[in-house]
Amino acid sequence: MVSDGLFHAFSWFAMVTALLLIVGLVRDQAFDGLTFAAGCLPGAGFFQLYDGIVQHKLWGLHQIRSGR
């Protein structure tokens, strides 16, 4: 379960860092909502592939077992 905690800590760190970068872009008036939205879709898809293949299948982390 330590691995889950580290994974979630990294995820929160990455999210806060990304939000700070976005705030900087908005402040500099360099933020483009369409480009941001277009980047979110492949980013979310890549995360799902990584989480499903690497974390669940290869490393066997945070397995979900129904009926327990």
C-alpha distances in whole Angstrom, upper triangle without the diagonal:
4,5,5,7,9,10,11,13,14,15,17,19,20,21,23,25,26,27,29,30,32,33,35,36,38,39,41,42,40,38,39,37,38,36,33,33,34,31,28,29,28,25,24,25,23,20,20,21,18,16,17,18,16,13,13,16,16,13,11,8,8,11,13,15,18,20,17
4,5,5,6,9,10,10,12,14,15,16,18,20,21,22,24,26,27,29,30,32,33,35,36,38,39,41,39,37,38,36,38,36,33,33,34,30,28,29,28,25,24,25,23,20,21,22,19,16,18,19,17,13,15,18,17,13,13,10,10,14,16,18,21,23,21
4,5,5,6,9,10,11,12,14,15,16,18,20,21,22,24,26,27,28,30,32,33,34,36,38,39,37,35,35,34,35,33,30,30,31,28,25,26,25,22,21,22,20,17,18,18,15,13,15,16,13,10,12,15,14,10,11,7,8,12,15,18,21,23,21
4,5,5,6,8,10,10,12,14,15,16,18,20,21,22,24,26,27,29,30,31,33,35,36,37,35,33,34,32,33,31,28,28,29,26,23,24,23,20,19,20,19,15,16,17,14,12,14,15,13,10,11,15,15,12,11,7,7,10,13,16,19,21,19
4,5,5,6,9,10,11,12,14,15,17,18,20,21,23,24,26,27,29,30,32,33,35,36,35,32,33,32,33,32,28,29,30,27,24,25,25,22,20,22,21,17,18,20,17,14,17,19,16,13,15,18,18,15,15,11,10,14,16,19,21,24,22
4,5,5,6,8,10,10,12,14,15,16,18,20,21,22,24,26,27,29,30,32,33,34,33,31,32,31,32,30,27,28,28,25,23,25,24,20,20,21,19,16,18,19,16,14,17,18,15,12,15,18,17,14,15,12,12,16,18,21,24,27,25
4,5,5,6,9,10,11,12,14,15,16,18,20,21,22,24,26,27,29,30,32,33,31,29,29,28,29,27,24,24,25,22,20,21,20,17,16,18,16,12,14,15,12,10,14,15,12,10,13,16,15,13,13,10,10,14,16,20,22,25,24
4,5,5,6,9,10,10,12,14,15,16,18,20,21,22,24,26,27,29,30,31,30,27,28,27,28,26,23,23,25,22,19,21,20,17,16,18,17,13,15,17,14,12,15,17,15,12,15,18,18,16,16,12,11,15,16,20,22,25,23
4,5,5,6,9,10,11,12,14,15,17,18,20,21,23,25,26,27,29,30,29,27,28,27,29,27,24,25,26,23,20,23,22,19,18,20,19,15,18,20,17,15,18,20,18,15,18,21,21,18,19,15,15,18,20,23,26,28,27
4,5,5,6,9,10,10,12,14,15,16,18,20,21,23,24,26,27,28,27,25,26,25,27,25,21,22,23,20,18,20,20,16,16,18,16,13,16,17,14,13,17,18,16,14,17,20,19,17,18,15,15,19,21,24,27,30,28
4,5,5,6,9,10,10,12,14,15,16,18,20,21,22,24,26,27,25,23,24,22,24,22,19,19,20,17,15,17,17,13,13,15,14,11,13,15,13,12,16,17,15,14,16,19,19,18,18,15,15,18,20,23,25,28,27
4,5,5,6,8,10,11,12,14,15,16,18,20,21,22,24,25,24,22,23,22,24,23,19,20,22,19,16,19,19,15,15,18,17,14,16,19,17,15,19,21,19,17,20,23,23,21,22,18,17,21,22,25,27,30,29
4,5,5,6,9,10,11,12,14,15,17,19,20,21,23,24,23,21,23,22,24,23,19,21,22,19,17,20,20,16,17,20,18,15,18,20,18,17,21,22,20,18,21,24,24,22,23,20,20,23,25,28,30,33,32
4,6,5,6,9,10,11,12,14,15,17,18,20,21,22,21,19,20,20,21,19,16,18,19,15,14,17,16,13,13,16,15,13,16,18,15,15,19,20,19,17,20,23,23,21,23,20,20,23,24,28,30,33,32
4,5,5,6,9,10,11,12,14,15,16,18,20,21,20,17,18,17,19,18,14,16,17,14,12,16,16,12,13,16,15,13,16,18,17,16,20,22,20,19,22,25,25,23,24,21,20,24,24,28,30,33,32
4,5,5,6,9,10,11,12,14,15,16,19,20,19,17,19,18,21,19,16,18,20,17,15,19,19,16,16,20,19,17,20,22,20,20,23,25,24,22,25,28,28,26,27,24,23,26,27,31,33,36,34
4,5,5,6,9,10,11,13,14,15,17,18,17,16,18,18,20,18,15,18,19,16,15,19,19,15,17,20,18,17,20,22,20,20,24,25,23,23,26,28,28,26,28,25,25,28,29,33,35,38,37
4,5,5,6,9,10,11,12,14,15,16,15,13,15,14,17,15,11,14,15,12,12,15,16,12,14,17,16,15,18,20,19,19,23,24,23,22,25,28,28,27,28,25,25,28,29,33,34,38,37
4,5,5,6,9,10,10,12,14,15,14,12,14,14,16,15,12,14,16,14,13,17,18,15,16,19,19,17,20,23,22,22,25,27,26,25,27,30,30,29,30,27,26,29,30,34,35,38,38
4,5,5,6,9,10,11,12,14,14,12,15,16,19,17,14,17,19,17,16,20,21,18,19,22,22,20,23,26,24,24,28,29,28,27,30,33,32,31,33,30,29,32,33,37,38,41,40
4,5,5,6,9,10,11,12,11,10,13,14,16,14,12,15,17,14,14,18,19,16,18,21,20,19,23,25,23,24,27,29,27,27,30,32,32,31,33,30,30,33,34,38,39,42,42
4,5,5,6,9,10,10,9,7,10,10,13,12,9,12,15,13,13,17,18,15,17,20,20,19,22,25,24,24,28,29,28,28,31,33,33,32,34,31,30,33,34,38,39,42,42
4,5,5,6,9,10,10,9,12,12,16,15,13,15,18,16,16,20,21,19,20,24,24,23,26,28,27,27,31,32,31,31,33,36,36,35,36,33,33,36,36,40,41,44,43
4,5,5,6,9,9,9,12,14,17,16,14,17,19,17,18,22,22,20,22,25,25,24,27,29,28,29,32,34,32,32,35,37,37,36,38,35,35,38,38,42,44,47,46
4,5,5,6,5,5,9,11,14,12,11,14,16,15,16,20,20,19,21,24,24,24,27,28,28,29,32,33,32,32,35,37,37,36,38,36,35,38,39,42,44,47,47
4,5,5,6,5,9,10,13,13,12,15,17,16,17,20,22,20,22,25,25,25,28,30,30,30,33,35,34,34,36,39,39,38,40,37,36,39,39,43,44,47,47
4,5,8,8,12,14,17,17,15,18,21,20,20,24,25,23,25,28,28,28,31,33,32,33,36,38,37,36,39,42,42,41,42,39,39,41,42,46,47,50,49
4,5,8,11,14,17,16,15,19,20,19,21,24,25,24,26,29,29,29,32,33,33,34,37,38,37,37,40,42,42,41,43,41,40,43,44,47,49,52,52
4,6,9,11,14,14,14,17,18,18,20,23,24,23,25,28,28,28,31,33,33,34,37,38,38,38,40,42,42,42,43,41,41,43,44,47,48,51,51
4,6,10,12,11,11,15,16,15,17,20,21,20,23,25,25,26,29,30,30,31,34,35,35,35,38,40,40,40,41,39,39,41,42,45,47,50,50
4,6,9,8,8,11,13,13,14,17,18,17,20,22,23,23,26,27,27,29,31,33,32,33,35,37,37,37,39,36,36,38,39,42,43,47,47
4,6,5,6,9,10,11,13,15,17,16,18,21,21,22,25,26,27,28,30,32,32,32,35,36,37,37,38,36,36,38,38,42,43,46,46
4,5,5,6,9,10,11,13,15,15,16,19,20,21,23,25,25,26,28,30,31,31,33,35,36,36,37,35,34,36,36,39,40,43,44
4,5,5,6,9,10,11,13,14,16,17,19,20,22,24,25,26,28,29,30,31,32,34,35,35,36,35,34,36,36,39,40,43,44
4,5,5,6,9,10,12,12,14,16,17,18,21,22,23,24,26,27,28,29,31,32,33,33,35,33,33,35,35,38,39,43,43
4,5,5,6,9,11,10,12,15,15,16,18,20,21,22,24,26,26,26,28,30,31,31,32,30,30,32,32,36,37,40,41
4,5,5,7,10,10,11,13,15,15,17,19,20,21,23,25,25,26,27,29,30,31,32,30,29,31,31,34,35,38,39
4,6,6,7,9,11,12,13,15,16,18,19,21,22,24,24,25,27,28,29,30,31,30,29,31,31,34,35,39,40
4,6,6,6,9,10,11,12,15,16,17,18,20,21,22,23,25,26,27,27,29,27,27,29,29,33,34,38,38
4,6,5,6,8,10,10,12,14,15,16,18,20,20,21,22,24,25,26,27,25,24,26,26,30,31,34,35
4,5,5,6,9,10,11,13,14,15,17,18,20,20,21,23,24,25,26,25,24,25,25,29,29,33,34
4,5,5,6,8,10,10,12,14,15,16,17,18,20,21,22,23,24,23,23,24,25,28,30,33,34
4,5,5,6,9,10,11,12,14,15,16,17,18,20,21,21,22,21,21,23,24,27,29,32,33
4,5,5,6,9,10,10,12,14,15,15,17,19,20,20,21,19,19,20,21,24,25,29,29
4,5,5,6,9,10,11,12,14,15,16,17,18,19,20,19,19,20,20,24,25,29,29
4,5,5,6,8,10,11,11,13,14,15,16,17,18,18,18,19,21,24,26,29,30
4,5,5,6,8,10,10,10,12,14,15,15,16,15,15,17,18,21,23,27,27
4,5,5,6,8,10,10,11,12,14,15,15,14,14,15,15,19,20,24,25
4,6,5,6,8,9,10,11,12,14,14,14,15,15,17,20,22,25,26
4,6,5,5,7,9,10,10,11,12,12,13,14,16,20,22,26,26
4,6,6,5,6,9,10,10,10,9,10,11,13,16,19,22,22
4,6,6,5,7,9,10,10,10,10,10,12,15,17,21,21
4,6,6,5,6,9,9,10,12,12,14,17,19,23,23
4,6,6,5,6,8,9,11,12,15,18,21,24,24
4,6,6,5,6,5,8,9,12,15,18,21,21
4,6,6,5,5,7,6,9,12,15,18,18
4,6,5,8,10,9,12,14,17,20,20
4,6,8,12,11,14,17,20,23,22
4,6,9,10,13,16,19,22,21
4,7,6,10,12,16,18,17
4,6,9,12,15,18,17
4,6,9,13,16,14
4,6,10,13,12
4,6,10,9
4,7,6
4,6
4
